[in-house]
Amino acid sequence: MTGPRNLITDVPGLKVGNASDPDLKSGATVLVPDEPAVTSVAIQGGAPGTREIALLEPEQTVEKIDAIVLAGGSAFGLDAGAGVQGRLAELGYGYQVGPVRVPIVPTAILFDLLNGGNKSWGQMAPYRDLGRAALDSIGHDFVLGSNGAGMGATTANLKGGLGSASVVLENGVTIGAIVAVNALGRATMGETPHFWAAPFEVGNEFGGRGITPTLPADCTTVRTKLDALEAGANTTIAAVATDAILTKGEAKRLAVMAHDGLARALWPAHTPLDGDLVFALSTGQRKLENGLEDMVQMGAAAASCLARAIARGIYHATPADGDTLPTWQERFGG
């Protein structure tokens, strides 16, 4: 079953904040654990944009992070991480080095510079301020779709968005996912309203369409943004979280397994032009009793949660002036 909100914030000890600029058609999303959290990452796309990622590998010294940032803006959006870091420093958070604290804020960005928004920001990109605003808005509830890092996201045929989902396992462990869907490919089967993630849907969380009895003839045809001759990079950036106590190596494995959900929900995925990346973090509140068996179940749950979150992000996207693509609701809703 899902958690009470069906959001990543169903994981105890975790909050999310978003900041969006409708004129810019971009934004930032921040995940903040109540206490520093063990975190790792897996990158499977060929064009990632990141900040403070190498330290998340299991062999590196720093074990825990203070926040994770997902942002639009391509490389300009990395400033959102700096904005969050600066604000956390003001609040007294960070890794202790003698008398100094350094907040650890890994950041991943997506390319949304060609989505119809006003990118004429002059000498100073707005993402540092968006990061600070996102941090100042953290809480347990947030809006899906055209919000935060998903504000200006797109896919090959539809507007993208910010998605999230959760599940509570039989052993009591909670798994959650959050994702900004800006994929090169499609989340739907051909030109139908049916999502590739349909087998994992819980209730009617993204339309209740299920799988068509006969798949459309073109559903496996590779369709991407390149068909419209749009230049630039694309990225689906995500995080999965759990309240289970994990080592850094176990968090790495959880991130690796969560990528299966991305591949279940997007076609194609992990291309040379996508920056597909998944963070995995543990708020460390529940001990695993069955070791490897529990990790197998958690990895599968993280994958299904991420697939559902991807579909939900697109399902909940809303239209705005100047959009270059329709929303799912515009094409198939009603």
FILUM-799740 format. One record per residue (C-alpha): x, y, z. Coordinates in nm, 3 decimals, decimal comma, always signed. Layout:
<rec xx="X" yy="Y" zz="Z"/>
...
END
This chain:
<rec xx="+0,000" yy="+0,000" zz="+0,000"/>
<rec xx="+0,104" yy="+0,361" zz="-0,041"/>
<rec xx="+0,190" yy="+0,592" zz="+0,244"/>
<rec xx="-0,076" yy="+0,842" zz="+0,358"/>
<rec xx="+0,033" yy="+1,112" zz="+0,112"/>
<rec xx="+0,165" yy="+0,889" zz="-0,168"/>
<rec xx="+0,469" yy="+1,118" zz="-0,168"/>
<rec xx="+0,836" yy="+1,070" zz="-0,083"/>
<rec xx="+0,767" yy="+1,264" zz="+0,238"/>
<rec xx="+0,585" yy="+0,956" zz="+0,370"/>
<rec xx="+0,939" yy="+0,842" zz="+0,455"/>
<rec xx="+0,979" yy="+0,950" zz="+0,818"/>
<rec xx="+1,241" yy="+1,219" zz="+0,869"/>
<rec xx="+1,221" yy="+1,379" zz="+0,523"/>
<rec xx="+1,078" yy="+1,707" zz="+0,390"/>
<rec xx="+1,058" yy="+1,856" zz="+0,039"/>
<rec xx="+1,049" yy="+2,216" zz="-0,080"/>
<rec xx="+0,982" yy="+2,361" zz="-0,424"/>
<rec xx="+1,030" yy="+2,697" zz="-0,592"/>
<rec xx="+0,901" yy="+2,777" zz="-0,941"/>
<rec xx="+0,920" yy="+3,072" zz="-1,180"/>
<rec xx="+0,634" yy="+3,058" zz="-1,435"/>
<rec xx="+0,791" yy="+3,323" zz="-1,659"/>
<rec xx="+1,123" yy="+3,139" zz="-1,659"/>
<rec xx="+0,941" yy="+2,802" zz="-1,695"/>
<rec xx="+1,189" yy="+2,647" zz="-1,456"/>
<rec xx="+1,245" yy="+2,584" zz="-1,088"/>
<rec xx="+1,417" yy="+2,390" zz="-0,812"/>
<rec xx="+1,330" yy="+2,111" zz="-0,571"/>
<rec xx="+1,510" yy="+2,032" zz="-0,245"/>
<rec xx="+1,495" yy="+1,721" zz="-0,024"/>
<rec xx="+1,599" yy="+1,781" zz="+0,335"/>
<rec xx="+1,636" yy="+1,506" zz="+0,597"/>
<rec xx="+1,573" yy="+1,598" zz="+0,960"/>
<rec xx="+1,922" yy="+1,462" zz="+1,035"/>
<rec xx="+2,214" yy="+1,416" zz="+0,792"/>
<rec xx="+2,137" yy="+1,109" zz="+0,579"/>
<rec xx="+2,348" yy="+0,829" zz="+0,435"/>
<rec xx="+2,328" yy="+0,879" zz="+0,057"/>
<rec xx="+2,467" yy="+0,742" zz="-0,267"/>
<rec xx="+2,391" yy="+0,780" zz="-0,637"/>
<rec xx="+2,379" yy="+0,587" zz="-0,964"/>
<rec xx="+2,417" yy="+0,761" zz="-1,302"/>
<rec xx="+2,311" yy="+0,573" zz="-1,616"/>
<rec xx="+2,257" yy="+0,857" zz="-1,864"/>
<rec xx="+2,528" yy="+0,978" zz="-2,097"/>
<rec xx="+2,486" yy="+1,352" zz="-2,033"/>
<rec xx="+2,458" yy="+1,423" zz="-1,658"/>
<rec xx="+2,496" yy="+1,763" zz="-1,495"/>
<rec xx="+2,596" yy="+1,744" zz="-1,131"/>
<rec xx="+2,756" yy="+1,902" zz="-0,825"/>
<rec xx="+2,919" yy="+1,720" zz="-0,527"/>
<rec xx="+2,853" yy="+1,375" zz="-0,670"/>
<rec xx="+3,191" yy="+1,198" zz="-0,640"/>
<rec xx="+3,176" yy="+1,208" zz="-0,259"/>
<rec xx="+2,863" yy="+0,989" zz="-0,268"/>
<rec xx="+3,055" yy="+0,681" zz="-0,382"/>
<rec xx="+3,083" yy="+0,420" zz="-0,104"/>
<rec xx="+3,463" yy="+0,444" zz="-0,079"/>
<rec xx="+3,464" yy="+0,821" zz="-0,018"/>
<rec xx="+3,500" yy="+0,972" zz="+0,329"/>
<rec xx="+3,185" yy="+1,177" zz="+0,385"/>
<rec xx="+2,899" yy="+0,943" zz="+0,481"/>
<rec xx="+2,601" yy="+1,175" zz="+0,501"/>
<rec xx="+2,443" yy="+1,472" zz="+0,324"/>
<rec xx="+2,241" yy="+1,769" zz="+0,444"/>
<rec xx="+2,018" yy="+1,813" zz="+0,139"/>
<rec xx="+1,968" yy="+1,702" zz="-0,222"/>
<rec xx="+1,875" yy="+1,948" zz="-0,496"/>
<rec xx="+1,707" yy="+1,883" zz="-0,831"/>
<rec xx="+1,689" yy="+2,184" zz="-1,062"/>
<rec xx="+1,617" yy="+2,303" zz="-1,412"/>
<rec xx="+1,843" yy="+2,540" zz="-1,599"/>
<rec xx="+2,107" yy="+2,301" zz="-1,733"/>
<rec xx="+2,452" yy="+2,396" zz="-1,596"/>
<rec xx="+2,316" yy="+2,732" zz="-1,481"/>
<rec xx="+2,086" yy="+2,541" zz="-1,246"/>
<rec xx="+2,378" yy="+2,409" zz="-1,043"/>
<rec xx="+2,363" yy="+2,745" zz="-0,866"/>
<rec xx="+2,049" yy="+2,616" zz="-0,692"/>
<rec xx="+2,272" yy="+2,384" zz="-0,490"/>
<rec xx="+2,488" yy="+2,680" zz="-0,389"/>
<rec xx="+2,177" yy="+2,869" zz="-0,279"/>
<rec xx="+2,065" yy="+2,579" zz="-0,061"/>
<rec xx="+2,416" yy="+2,534" zz="+0,077"/>
<rec xx="+2,444" yy="+2,901" zz="+0,171"/>
<rec xx="+2,107" yy="+2,903" zz="+0,344"/>
<rec xx="+2,188" yy="+2,582" zz="+0,536"/>
<rec xx="+2,516" yy="+2,738" zz="+0,650"/>
<rec xx="+2,322" yy="+3,037" zz="+0,785"/>
<rec xx="+2,106" yy="+2,791" zz="+0,979"/>
<rec xx="+2,408" yy="+2,611" zz="+1,129"/>
<rec xx="+2,396" yy="+2,288" zz="+0,928"/>
<rec xx="+2,695" yy="+2,110" zz="+0,775"/>
<rec xx="+2,986" yy="+1,869" zz="+0,800"/>
<rec xx="+3,208" yy="+1,968" zz="+1,091"/>
<rec xx="+3,569" yy="+2,056" zz="+1,003"/>
<rec xx="+3,725" yy="+2,208" zz="+1,314"/>
<rec xx="+3,528" yy="+2,524" zz="+1,392"/>
<rec xx="+3,375" yy="+2,533" zz="+1,042"/>
<rec xx="+3,061" yy="+2,364" zz="+0,910"/>
<rec xx="+3,026" yy="+2,284" zz="+0,539"/>
<rec xx="+2,676" yy="+2,179" zz="+0,427"/>
<rec xx="+2,691" yy="+1,884" zz="+0,185"/>
<rec xx="+2,438" yy="+1,943" zz="-0,094"/>
<rec xx="+2,465" yy="+1,711" zz="-0,397"/>
<rec xx="+2,281" yy="+1,860" zz="-0,694"/>
<rec xx="+2,158" yy="+1,735" zz="-1,032"/>
<rec xx="+2,014" yy="+1,945" zz="-1,314"/>
<rec xx="+1,800" yy="+1,897" zz="-1,623"/>
<rec xx="+1,799" yy="+2,085" zz="-1,955"/>
<rec xx="+1,489" yy="+2,305" zz="-1,992"/>
<rec xx="+1,636" yy="+2,603" zz="-2,178"/>
<rec xx="+1,427" yy="+2,553" zz="-2,496"/>
<rec xx="+1,083" yy="+2,515" zz="-2,341"/>
<rec xx="+0,937" yy="+2,856" zz="-2,426"/>
<rec xx="+1,029" yy="+3,031" zz="-2,101"/>
<rec xx="+1,208" yy="+3,362" zz="-2,069"/>
<rec xx="+1,577" yy="+3,282" zz="-2,019"/>
<rec xx="+1,703" yy="+3,641" zz="-2,064"/>
<rec xx="+1,834" yy="+3,671" zz="-1,710"/>
<rec xx="+2,142" yy="+3,878" zz="-1,792"/>
<rec xx="+2,460" yy="+3,834" zz="-1,589"/>
<rec xx="+2,305" yy="+3,647" zz="-1,296"/>
<rec xx="+2,100" yy="+3,330" zz="-1,341"/>
<rec xx="+1,811" yy="+3,306" zz="-1,088"/>
<rec xx="+1,880" yy="+2,954" zz="-0,964"/>
<rec xx="+2,066" yy="+3,046" zz="-0,645"/>
<rec xx="+1,757" yy="+3,238" zz="-0,531"/>
<rec xx="+1,528" yy="+2,955" zz="-0,643"/>
<rec xx="+1,732" yy="+2,712" zz="-0,433"/>
<rec xx="+1,703" yy="+2,930" zz="-0,125"/>
<rec xx="+1,329" yy="+2,976" zz="-0,181"/>
<rec xx="+1,280" yy="+2,602" zz="-0,220"/>
<rec xx="+1,460" yy="+2,536" zz="+0,109"/>
<rec xx="+1,253" yy="+2,797" zz="+0,289"/>
<rec xx="+0,933" yy="+2,624" zz="+0,172"/>
<rec xx="+1,007" yy="+2,270" zz="+0,293"/>
<rec xx="+0,724" yy="+2,063" zz="+0,435"/>
<rec xx="+0,549" yy="+1,729" zz="+0,399"/>
<rec xx="+0,298" yy="+1,825" zz="+0,127"/>
<rec xx="+0,376" yy="+1,956" zz="-0,220"/>
<rec xx="+0,214" yy="+1,985" zz="-0,563"/>
<rec xx="+0,297" yy="+1,741" zz="-0,843"/>
<rec xx="+0,325" yy="+1,822" zz="-1,212"/>
<rec xx="+0,438" yy="+2,169" zz="-1,320"/>
<rec xx="+0,621" yy="+2,256" zz="-1,001"/>
<rec xx="+0,976" yy="+2,287" zz="-0,873"/>
<rec xx="+1,239" yy="+2,118" zz="-1,088"/>
<rec xx="+0,957" yy="+1,982" zz="-1,308"/>
<rec xx="+0,815" yy="+2,329" zz="-1,385"/>
<rec xx="+0,941" yy="+2,341" zz="-1,743"/>
<rec xx="+1,022" yy="+1,975" zz="-1,808"/>
<rec xx="+0,926" yy="+1,807" zz="-2,135"/>
<rec xx="+0,930" yy="+1,464" zz="-2,300"/>
<rec xx="+0,922" yy="+1,366" zz="-2,667"/>
<rec xx="+0,546" yy="+1,408" zz="-2,700"/>
<rec xx="+0,411" yy="+1,565" zz="-2,380"/>
<rec xx="+0,493" yy="+1,817" zz="-2,113"/>
<rec xx="+0,691" yy="+1,659" zz="-1,828"/>
<rec xx="+0,675" yy="+1,739" zz="-1,460"/>
<rec xx="+0,754" yy="+1,665" zz="-1,097"/>
<rec xx="+0,631" yy="+1,328" zz="-0,975"/>
<rec xx="+0,637" yy="+1,139" zz="-0,648"/>
<rec xx="+0,505" yy="+0,815" zz="-0,497"/>
<rec xx="+0,548" yy="+0,594" zz="-0,192"/>
<rec xx="+0,490" yy="+0,241" zz="-0,067"/>
<rec xx="+0,494" yy="+0,076" zz="+0,276"/>
<rec xx="+0,635" yy="-0,278" zz="+0,269"/>
<rec xx="+0,511" yy="-0,572" zz="+0,476"/>
<rec xx="+0,812" yy="-0,537" zz="+0,708"/>
<rec xx="+0,707" yy="-0,178" zz="+0,786"/>
<rec xx="+0,981" yy="-0,011" zz="+0,581"/>
<rec xx="+0,869" yy="+0,292" zz="+0,379"/>
<rec xx="+1,008" yy="+0,363" zz="+0,032"/>
<rec xx="+0,948" yy="+0,688" zz="-0,156"/>
<rec xx="+1,051" yy="+0,841" zz="-0,488"/>
<rec xx="+1,061" yy="+1,189" zz="-0,634"/>
<rec xx="+1,150" yy="+1,271" zz="-0,995"/>
<rec xx="+1,171" yy="+1,558" zz="-1,241"/>
<rec xx="+1,077" yy="+1,403" zz="-1,578"/>
<rec xx="+1,251" yy="+1,571" zz="-1,872"/>
<rec xx="+1,322" yy="+1,263" zz="-2,082"/>
<rec xx="+1,442" yy="+1,245" zz="-2,440"/>
<rec xx="+1,187" yy="+0,968" zz="-2,501"/>
<rec xx="+0,823" yy="+0,907" zz="-2,411"/>
<rec xx="+0,640" yy="+0,794" zz="-2,099"/>
<rec xx="+0,333" yy="+0,682" zz="-2,294"/>
<rec xx="+0,282" yy="+0,385" zz="-2,527"/>
<rec xx="+0,299" yy="+0,529" zz="-2,877"/>
<rec xx="+0,032" yy="+0,793" zz="-2,928"/>
<rec xx="-0,205" yy="+0,636" zz="-2,675"/>
<rec xx="-0,285" yy="+0,770" zz="-2,327"/>
<rec xx="-0,145" yy="+0,456" zz="-2,165"/>
<rec xx="+0,171" yy="+0,486" zz="-1,959"/>
<rec xx="+0,460" yy="+0,241" zz="-1,982"/>
<rec xx="+0,442" yy="+0,237" zz="-1,601"/>
<rec xx="+0,081" yy="+0,108" zz="-1,607"/>
<rec xx="+0,156" yy="-0,235" zz="-1,449"/>
<rec xx="+0,270" yy="-0,061" zz="-1,131"/>
<rec xx="-0,021" yy="+0,183" zz="-1,094"/>
<rec xx="-0,190" yy="+0,190" zz="-0,751"/>
<rec xx="-0,559" yy="+0,276" zz="-0,778"/>
<rec xx="-0,615" yy="+0,559" zz="-1,025"/>
<rec xx="-0,302" yy="+0,757" zz="-0,937"/>
<rec xx="-0,229" yy="+0,835" zz="-1,301"/>
<rec xx="-0,562" yy="+0,786" zz="-1,473"/>
<rec xx="-0,642" yy="+0,420" zz="-1,409"/>
<rec xx="-0,595" yy="+0,334" zz="-1,776"/>
<rec xx="-0,408" yy="+0,009" zz="-1,721"/>
<rec xx="-0,249" yy="-0,169" zz="-2,017"/>
<rec xx="-0,429" yy="-0,192" zz="-2,348"/>
<rec xx="-0,527" yy="-0,552" zz="-2,440"/>
<rec xx="-0,341" yy="-0,509" zz="-2,768"/>
<rec xx="-0,041" yy="-0,280" zz="-2,768"/>
<rec xx="-0,043" yy="-0,008" zz="-3,035"/>
<rec xx="+0,161" yy="-0,099" zz="-3,341"/>
<rec xx="+0,402" yy="+0,191" zz="-3,295"/>
<rec xx="+0,448" yy="+0,166" zz="-2,918"/>
<rec xx="+0,805" yy="+0,039" zz="-2,945"/>
<rec xx="+0,902" yy="+0,281" zz="-3,221"/>
<rec xx="+1,178" yy="+0,503" zz="-3,089"/>
<rec xx="+1,038" yy="+0,856" zz="-3,075"/>
<rec xx="+1,240" yy="+1,133" zz="-2,914"/>
<rec xx="+1,266" yy="+1,510" zz="-2,898"/>
<rec xx="+1,523" yy="+1,485" zz="-3,176"/>
<rec xx="+1,237" yy="+1,405" zz="-3,415"/>
<rec xx="+1,139" yy="+1,769" zz="-3,381"/>
<rec xx="+1,501" yy="+1,877" zz="-3,436"/>
<rec xx="+1,528" yy="+2,022" zz="-3,088"/>
<rec xx="+1,888" yy="+2,063" zz="-2,981"/>
<rec xx="+2,022" yy="+2,014" zz="-2,633"/>
<rec xx="+2,038" yy="+1,763" zz="-2,351"/>
<rec xx="+1,764" yy="+1,585" zz="-2,159"/>
<rec xx="+1,750" yy="+1,436" zz="-1,816"/>
<rec xx="+1,532" yy="+1,248" zz="-1,575"/>
<rec xx="+1,669" yy="+1,321" zz="-1,229"/>
<rec xx="+1,531" yy="+1,143" zz="-0,927"/>
<rec xx="+1,577" yy="+1,042" zz="-0,568"/>
<rec xx="+1,449" yy="+0,742" zz="-0,376"/>
<rec xx="+1,444" yy="+0,736" zz="+0,001"/>
<rec xx="+1,378" yy="+0,493" zz="+0,284"/>
<rec xx="+1,359" yy="+0,496" zz="+0,661"/>
<rec xx="+1,556" yy="+0,168" zz="+0,671"/>
<rec xx="+1,907" yy="+0,189" zz="+0,817"/>
<rec xx="+2,149" yy="+0,149" zz="+0,524"/>
<rec xx="+2,522" yy="+0,162" zz="+0,472"/>
<rec xx="+2,655" yy="+0,379" zz="+0,192"/>
<rec xx="+2,713" yy="+0,065" zz="-0,017"/>
<rec xx="+2,354" yy="-0,048" zz="+0,037"/>
<rec xx="+2,231" yy="+0,297" zz="-0,062"/>
<rec xx="+2,434" yy="+0,265" zz="-0,382"/>
<rec xx="+2,268" yy="-0,070" zz="-0,461"/>
<rec xx="+1,925" yy="+0,082" zz="-0,394"/>
<rec xx="+1,999" yy="+0,361" zz="-0,643"/>
<rec xx="+2,116" yy="+0,108" zz="-0,903"/>
<rec xx="+1,800" yy="-0,102" zz="-0,865"/>
<rec xx="+1,577" yy="+0,206" zz="-0,874"/>
<rec xx="+1,697" yy="+0,274" zz="-1,228"/>
<rec xx="+1,492" yy="-0,030" zz="-1,335"/>
<rec xx="+1,183" yy="+0,181" zz="-1,266"/>
<rec xx="+1,310" yy="+0,457" zz="-1,491"/>
<rec xx="+1,358" yy="+0,206" zz="-1,773"/>
<rec xx="+1,008" yy="+0,063" zz="-1,705"/>
<rec xx="+0,847" yy="+0,407" zz="-1,736"/>
<rec xx="+1,038" yy="+0,573" zz="-2,022"/>
<rec xx="+1,116" yy="+0,457" zz="-2,376"/>
<rec xx="+1,399" yy="+0,487" zz="-2,462"/>
<rec xx="+1,591" yy="+0,553" zz="-2,140"/>
<rec xx="+1,959" yy="+0,592" zz="-2,043"/>
<rec xx="+2,050" yy="+0,734" zz="-2,384"/>
<rec xx="+2,370" yy="+0,926" zz="-2,466"/>
<rec xx="+2,163" yy="+1,246" zz="-2,457"/>
<rec xx="+1,991" yy="+1,184" zz="-2,122"/>
<rec xx="+2,150" yy="+1,259" zz="-1,785"/>
<rec xx="+1,949" yy="+0,991" zz="-1,605"/>
<rec xx="+2,048" yy="+0,991" zz="-1,239"/>
<rec xx="+1,900" yy="+0,849" zz="-0,917"/>
<rec xx="+2,002" yy="+0,944" zz="-0,564"/>
<rec xx="+1,922" yy="+0,702" zz="-0,280"/>
<rec xx="+1,913" yy="+0,816" zz="+0,081"/>
<rec xx="+1,835" yy="+0,663" zz="+0,418"/>
<rec xx="+1,685" yy="+0,852" zz="+0,709"/>
<rec xx="+1,806" yy="+0,564" zz="+0,927"/>
<rec xx="+1,507" yy="+0,498" zz="+1,152"/>
<rec xx="+1,426" yy="+0,129" zz="+1,099"/>
<rec xx="+1,661" yy="-0,170" zz="+1,131"/>
<rec xx="+1,647" yy="-0,436" zz="+0,861"/>
<rec xx="+1,592" yy="-0,783" zz="+1,004"/>
<rec xx="+1,659" yy="-1,001" zz="+0,700"/>
<rec xx="+1,957" yy="-0,837" zz="+0,533"/>
<rec xx="+1,990" yy="-0,931" zz="+0,169"/>
<rec xx="+1,629" yy="-1,050" zz="+0,139"/>
<rec xx="+1,504" yy="-0,713" zz="+0,259"/>
<rec xx="+1,738" yy="-0,533" zz="+0,018"/>
<rec xx="+1,592" yy="-0,728" zz="-0,276"/>
<rec xx="+1,240" yy="-0,628" zz="-0,176"/>
<rec xx="+1,342" yy="-0,267" zz="-0,117"/>
<rec xx="+1,517" yy="-0,241" zz="-0,454"/>
<rec xx="+1,212" yy="-0,374" zz="-0,637"/>
<rec xx="+0,988" yy="-0,134" zz="-0,442"/>
<rec xx="+1,215" yy="+0,160" zz="-0,523"/>
<rec xx="+1,196" yy="+0,073" zz="-0,893"/>
<rec xx="+0,816" yy="+0,046" zz="-0,894"/>
<rec xx="+0,785" yy="+0,367" zz="-0,690"/>
<rec xx="+1,004" yy="+0,554" zz="-0,937"/>
<rec xx="+0,805" yy="+0,422" zz="-1,236"/>
<rec xx="+0,482" yy="+0,539" zz="-1,072"/>
<rec xx="+0,632" yy="+0,876" zz="-0,984"/>
<rec xx="+0,737" yy="+0,932" zz="-1,346"/>
<rec xx="+0,385" yy="+0,868" zz="-1,474"/>
<rec xx="+0,233" yy="+1,084" zz="-1,200"/>
<rec xx="+0,462" yy="+1,376" zz="-1,288"/>
<rec xx="+0,336" yy="+1,376" zz="-1,646"/>
<rec xx="-0,026" yy="+1,302" zz="-1,554"/>
<rec xx="-0,041" yy="+1,605" zz="-1,322"/>
<rec xx="+0,137" yy="+1,855" zz="-1,551"/>
<rec xx="-0,065" yy="+2,170" zz="-1,619"/>
<rec xx="-0,068" yy="+2,395" zz="-1,929"/>
<rec xx="+0,078" yy="+2,745" zz="-1,938"/>
<rec xx="+0,116" yy="+3,022" zz="-2,194"/>
<rec xx="+0,406" yy="+2,963" zz="-2,432"/>
<rec xx="+0,429" yy="+2,586" zz="-2,381"/>
<rec xx="+0,596" yy="+2,398" zz="-2,664"/>
<rec xx="+0,408" yy="+2,072" zz="-2,595"/>
<rec xx="+0,062" yy="+1,973" zz="-2,470"/>
<rec xx="+0,002" yy="+1,818" zz="-2,130"/>
<rec xx="-0,133" yy="+1,465" zz="-2,087"/>
<rec xx="-0,460" yy="+1,613" zz="-1,963"/>
<rec xx="-0,494" yy="+1,834" zz="-2,272"/>
<rec xx="-0,446" yy="+1,539" zz="-2,506"/>
<rec xx="-0,617" yy="+1,258" zz="-2,320"/>
<rec xx="-0,804" yy="+1,397" zz="-2,019"/>
<rec xx="-1,162" yy="+1,513" zz="-1,993"/>
END
